[in-house]
Structures are given as structure tokens and as C-alpha cells.
Amino acid sequence: MTRIERITEMERCLDASRAAVDRLAEAFEAYEAVQKEYIKLSDYYGSAAWVRDYEADEAGKLPAGLKRGVLSEDAVYDLITDNHELAVRMMKVITKALESQSL
């Protein structure tokens, strides 16, 4: 590989890495901003209030046009599972990144 090819390749690596880090920072800010709402939802799911709301839905006591994905048995559970898996994945990537970095 020539010097010009190496510099060109490293410039491509810099550009790709900068863009990815910027996108991740933006996504992480959005993720961080919604954590209070996520915890509120997680606490609601399976609570006595959720059970009462679920039973009211099953009994047809809720308006037909009401959005109620939160009362499905899978939507919130799937979100909690996906969030957990994402957190584990982030920890692995972060650990690897920290171990391989030299500052």
C-alpha cells in the first residue's frame, strides 16, 4: 500500500467513524431523555393498575378508538426485553472499546 493509499484509507476511516460517533451520540441523547418515561411504563406494566386497565379492555369498557398497545401482553414486554438486550450489547461494545483504546 502506498502512502497516498494509506492516507486515503485512514481518511475514509476517520470520516466513517466521526459520522457513526455523531449519530450514536444523538441516539444516546434521545435514549437518555426517555428513561424516566421508560421506567414509568415498566413500573406500570404488570402493576395492579395495568391489570385493572387490561380487564376493563377485555370487558369492552374502553372506547373503540383508544390506542391501547400498552395493554397488549407483548408490546411492553418486548420493549423491556429489547431494552435489556440492547443494554447488554452496549456494555459489551463499550467494554471492548475501552479496553482497546489508548489515550
Secondary structure, 3 states (H helix, E strand, C coil): CCHHHHHHHHHHHHHHHHHHHHHHHHHHHHHHHCHHHHHHHHHHCCCHHHHHHHHHHHCCCCCCCCCCHHHCCCHHHHHHHHHHHHHHHHHHHHHHHHHHCCC
